[in-house]
């Protein structure tokens, strides 16, 4: 049994039942997120965010040390990232429509989230990241509209 449920036990140290509940919760969040992301067609922003987020935190373990960022890779923080990427990041009014802009926005949000977490350690690091991403997207839209006006 430990071969099957060993990885789950590492993320939820409350026993087999807690591990199964955590695994079921992660699976249900992921399935619901998959449906939402597919429906609003925001795969580029989600994949860019998740890849950048985990790559930056993995790199941060070499800079600041594993104990400072270990909590990001376990339990509730993984569920928070799945929920954030699936439902908050893909909100149509605040995320770009085109794929290249989505990739850039996902990377900006991930970078800002990691920076806020490493700088402050605050629980609001994901929301701070999306705030920075929305600000960057607003600046990009203003910049593109000014360029289009000059050409016209």
C-alpha contacts under 8 A as a table, 3 or more apart, distances in Angstrom:
res1	aa1	res2	aa2	distance
1	X	4	X	5.34
1	X	5	X	6.22
1	X	6	X	7.87
2	X	5	X	5.12
2	X	6	X	4.83
3	X	6	X	5.42
4	X	7	X	7.65
5	X	8	X	5.37
5	X	9	X	6.28
5	X	16	X	7.38
5	X	19	X	7.73
6	X	9	X	5.09
6	X	10	X	6.59
7	X	10	X	5.35
7	X	11	X	7.05
8	X	11	X	5.44
8	X	12	X	6.42
8	X	19	X	5.34
8	X	20	X	7.36
8	X	22	X	7.83
8	X	23	X	6.85
9	X	12	X	5.20
9	X	13	X	5.65
9	X	14	X	7.70
9	X	15	X	6.58
9	X	16	X	6.71
9	X	19	X	5.61
10	X	13	X	6.23
11	X	19	X	7.47
11	X	74	X	5.17
11	X	75	X	5.36
12	X	15	X	7.12
12	X	18	X	6.51
12	X	19	X	5.37
12	X	22	X	7.13
12	X	74	X	7.87
12	X	75	X	6.26
13	X	18	X	7.77
13	X	19	X	7.51
14	X	17	X	7.68
14	X	18	X	5.51
14	X	19	X	7.05
15	X	18	X	5.47
15	X	19	X	6.13
16	X	19	X	4.97
16	X	20	X	6.13
17	X	20	X	5.14
17	X	21	X	6.20
18	X	21	X	5.04
18	X	22	X	6.08
19	X	22	X	5.02
19	X	23	X	6.05
20	X	23	X	4.99
20	X	24	X	6.04
21	X	24	X	5.09
21	X	25	X	6.10
22	X	25	X	5.07
22	X	26	X	6.13
22	X	75	X	7.64
23	X	26	X	5.13
23	X	27	X	6.06
24	X	27	X	5.02
24	X	28	X	6.06
25	X	28	X	5.15
25	X	29	X	6.07
26	X	29	X	5.19
26	X	30	X	6.03
26	X	79	X	6.16
27	X	30	X	5.10
27	X	31	X	6.09
28	X	31	X	5.10
28	X	32	X	6.09
29	X	32	X	5.24
29	X	33	X	5.92
29	X	79	X	7.46
29	X	82	X	6.91
29	X	83	X	6.63
30	X	33	X	4.99
30	X	34	X	5.98
30	X	82	X	6.58
30	X	83	X	7.93
30	X	86	X	7.97
31	X	34	X	5.04
31	X	35	X	6.40
32	X	35	X	5.21
32	X	36	X	6.32
33	X	36	X	5.08
33	X	37	X	5.94
33	X	82	X	7.45
33	X	83	X	7.08
33	X	86	X	4.60
33	X	87	X	6.77
34	X	37	X	5.29
34	X	38	X	6.00
34	X	86	X	7.19
35	X	38	X	5.26
35	X	39	X	6.08
36	X	39	X	5.06
36	X	40	X	6.29
36	X	86	X	6.81
36	X	87	X	7.28
37	X	40	X	5.40
37	X	41	X	5.74
37	X	42	X	5.42
37	X	43	X	6.10
37	X	46	X	7.87
37	X	86	X	6.09
37	X	87	X	7.81
37	X	90	X	6.84
38	X	41	X	4.97
38	X	42	X	6.77
38	X	43	X	6.84
40	X	90	X	7.44
40	X	92	X	7.45
42	X	45	X	5.74
42	X	46	X	6.53
42	X	90	X	6.04
42	X	99	X	7.97
42	X	102	X	7.56
43	X	46	X	5.19
43	X	47	X	5.96
44	X	47	X	5.32
44	X	48	X	5.92
44	X	99	X	5.94
44	X	100	X	7.94
44	X	102	X	5.83
44	X	103	X	5.48
44	X	106	X	7.88
45	X	48	X	5.19
45	X	49	X	5.92
45	X	89	X	7.68
45	X	90	X	7.45
45	X	99	X	7.56
45	X	102	X	4.55
45	X	103	X	4.99
45	X	104	X	7.74
45	X	105	X	6.70
45	X	106	X	4.73
45	X	107	X	7.98
46	X	49	X	5.14
46	X	50	X	6.11
46	X	85	X	5.64
46	X	86	X	7.03
46	X	89	X	7.29
46	X	90	X	7.40
46	X	106	X	6.61
47	X	50	X	5.23
47	X	51	X	5.98
47	X	103	X	7.95
47	X	106	X	7.78
48	X	51	X	5.29
48	X	52	X	5.96
48	X	102	X	7.96
48	X	103	X	5.33
48	X	104	X	7.71
48	X	106	X	5.16
48	X	107	X	5.79
49	X	52	X	5.25
49	X	53	X	5.76
49	X	85	X	7.34
49	X	103	X	7.63
49	X	105	X	7.99
49	X	106	X	4.20
49	X	107	X	5.32
49	X	109	X	6.85
49	X	110	X	5.41
50	X	53	X	5.02
50	X	54	X	6.09
50	X	85	X	7.43
50	X	106	X	7.99
50	X	110	X	7.50
51	X	54	X	5.58
51	X	55	X	5.95
52	X	55	X	5.10
52	X	56	X	5.85
52	X	106	X	7.79
52	X	107	X	5.74
52	X	110	X	5.85
52	X	111	X	7.19
53	X	56	X	5.36
53	X	57	X	6.21
53	X	107	X	7.75
53	X	110	X	4.83
53	X	111	X	6.91
53	X	113	X	7.90
53	X	114	X	6.95
54	X	57	X	5.12
54	X	58	X	5.91
55	X	58	X	5.05
55	X	59	X	6.13
56	X	59	X	5.04
56	X	60	X	6.03
56	X	111	X	7.30
56	X	114	X	6.97
57	X	60	X	4.79
57	X	61	X	6.46
57	X	69	X	7.00
57	X	72	X	7.91
57	X	114	X	6.79
58	X	61	X	5.40
58	X	62	X	7.44
59	X	62	X	5.58
59	X	63	X	6.88
60	X	63	X	4.95
60	X	64	X	5.88
60	X	65	X	7.10
60	X	66	X	7.94
60	X	69	X	7.42
61	X	64	X	5.66
61	X	65	X	4.59
61	X	66	X	4.58
61	X	67	X	7.94
61	X	68	X	7.63
61	X	69	X	6.43
62	X	65	X	5.54
62	X	66	X	7.17
64	X	68	X	6.71
65	X	68	X	5.99
65	X	69	X	7.30
66	X	69	X	5.55
66	X	70	X	5.59
67	X	70	X	5.21
67	X	71	X	7.86
68	X	71	X	7.59
69	X	72	X	5.72
69	X	73	X	7.74
70	X	73	X	5.78
70	X	74	X	7.26
71	X	74	X	5.54
71	X	75	X	7.78
71	X	77	X	6.96
72	X	77	X	5.44
72	X	78	X	6.71
73	X	77	X	6.87
73	X	78	X	6.21
74	X	77	X	6.17
74	X	78	X	5.92
75	X	78	X	5.67
75	X	79	X	6.77
76	X	79	X	5.07
76	X	80	X	6.10
77	X	80	X	4.88
77	X	81	X	6.19
78	X	81	X	5.14
78	X	82	X	6.27
79	X	82	X	5.16
79	X	83	X	6.12
80	X	83	X	5.14
80	X	84	X	5.89
81	X	84	X	4.94
81	X	85	X	5.91
81	X	126	X	7.94
82	X	85	X	5.28
82	X	86	X	5.98
83	X	86	X	5.19
83	X	87	X	5.81
83	X	88	X	7.29
84	X	87	X	5.60
84	X	88	X	4.95
84	X	89	X	6.04
84	X	126	X	7.52
85	X	88	X	6.16
85	X	89	X	5.08
85	X	90	X	6.87
86	X	89	X	6.45
86	X	90	X	6.24
87	X	90	X	5.64
87	X	91	X	6.52
88	X	91	X	5.58
89	X	94	X	7.93
89	X	95	X	6.94
89	X	130	X	7.06
90	X	94	X	7.79
90	X	95	X	6.22
91	X	94	X	5.79
91	X	95	X	6.15
92	X	95	X	5.40
92	X	96	X	7.48
92	X	97	X	7.69
94	X	134	X	6.24
95	X	102	X	7.02
95	X	105	X	7.66
95	X	134	X	7.25
95	X	137	X	7.66
96	X	99	X	7.76
96	X	101	X	5.86
96	X	102	X	5.41
96	X	105	X	7.50
96	X	137	X	7.21
97	X	101	X	7.32
97	X	102	X	6.91
98	X	101	X	5.57
98	X	102	X	6.16
99	X	102	X	4.90
99	X	103	X	6.25
100	X	103	X	5.23
100	X	104	X	6.39
101	X	104	X	5.13
101	X	105	X	5.98
102	X	105	X	5.02
102	X	106	X	6.01
103	X	106	X	5.18
103	X	107	X	6.30
104	X	107	X	5.22
104	X	108	X	6.19
105	X	108	X	5.04
105	X	109	X	6.10
105	X	133	X	5.87
105	X	136	X	7.70
105	X	137	X	7.01
106	X	109	X	5.21
106	X	110	X	6.16
106	X	133	X	7.65
107	X	110	X	5.12
107	X	111	X	6.06
108	X	111	X	5.11
108	X	112	X	6.06
108	X	129	X	7.69
108	X	132	X	7.61
108	X	133	X	5.78
108	X	136	X	7.99
109	X	112	X	5.19
109	X	113	X	5.99
109	X	126	X	7.99
109	X	129	X	4.65
109	X	130	X	5.33
109	X	131	X	7.97
109	X	132	X	6.57
109	X	133	X	4.90
110	X	113	X	5.08
110	X	114	X	6.13
110	X	129	X	6.52
111	X	114	X	5.26
111	X	115	X	6.10
111	X	129	X	7.42
112	X	115	X	5.03
112	X	116	X	6.08
112	X	128	X	7.26
112	X	129	X	4.63
112	X	130	X	7.93
112	X	132	X	6.63
112	X	133	X	7.76
113	X	116	X	5.23
113	X	117	X	6.17
113	X	125	X	5.05
113	X	126	X	5.14
113	X	127	X	7.63
113	X	128	X	6.34
113	X	129	X	4.18
113	X	130	X	7.63
114	X	117	X	5.12
114	X	118	X	6.09
114	X	125	X	7.26
114	X	129	X	7.89
115	X	118	X	5.21
115	X	119	X	5.92
116	X	119	X	5.12
116	X	120	X	5.78
116	X	121	X	6.95
116	X	122	X	7.41
116	X	125	X	5.39
116	X	128	X	7.16
116	X	129	X	7.44
117	X	120	X	5.45
117	X	121	X	4.38
117	X	122	X	5.98
117	X	123	X	7.75
117	X	125	X	5.31
118	X	121	X	5.67
121	X	125	X	7.55
122	X	125	X	5.92
123	X	126	X	7.82
124	X	127	X	5.40
124	X	128	X	6.11
125	X	128	X	5.06
125	X	129	X	6.16
126	X	129	X	5.04
126	X	130	X	6.43
127	X	130	X	5.14
127	X	131	X	6.20
128	X	131	X	5.02
128	X	132	X	6.34
129	X	132	X	5.17
129	X	133	X	6.15
130	X	133	X	4.78
130	X	134	X	6.01
131	X	134	X	5.16
131	X	135	X	6.21
132	X	135	X	5.04
132	X	136	X	6.14
133	X	136	X	5.06
133	X	137	X	6.12
134	X	137	X	4.99
134	X	138	X	6.12
135	X	138	X	5.10
135	X	139	X	6.27
136	X	139	X	5.13
136	X	140	X	6.14
137	X	140	X	4.98
137	X	141	X	6.17
138	X	141	X	5.14
138	X	142	X	6.31
139	X	142	X	5.20
139	X	143	X	6.11
140	X	143	X	5.07
140	X	144	X	6.10
141	X	144	X	5.18
141	X	145	X	6.13
142	X	145	X	5.18
142	X	146	X	6.23
143	X	146	X	5.23
143	X	147	X	6.34
144	X	147	X	5.12
144	X	148	X	6.21
145	X	148	X	5.05
145	X	149	X	6.17
146	X	149	X	5.07
146	X	150	X	6.28
147	X	150	X	5.21
147	X	151	X	6.39
148	X	151	X	5.20
148	X	152	X	6.30
149	X	152	X	5.19
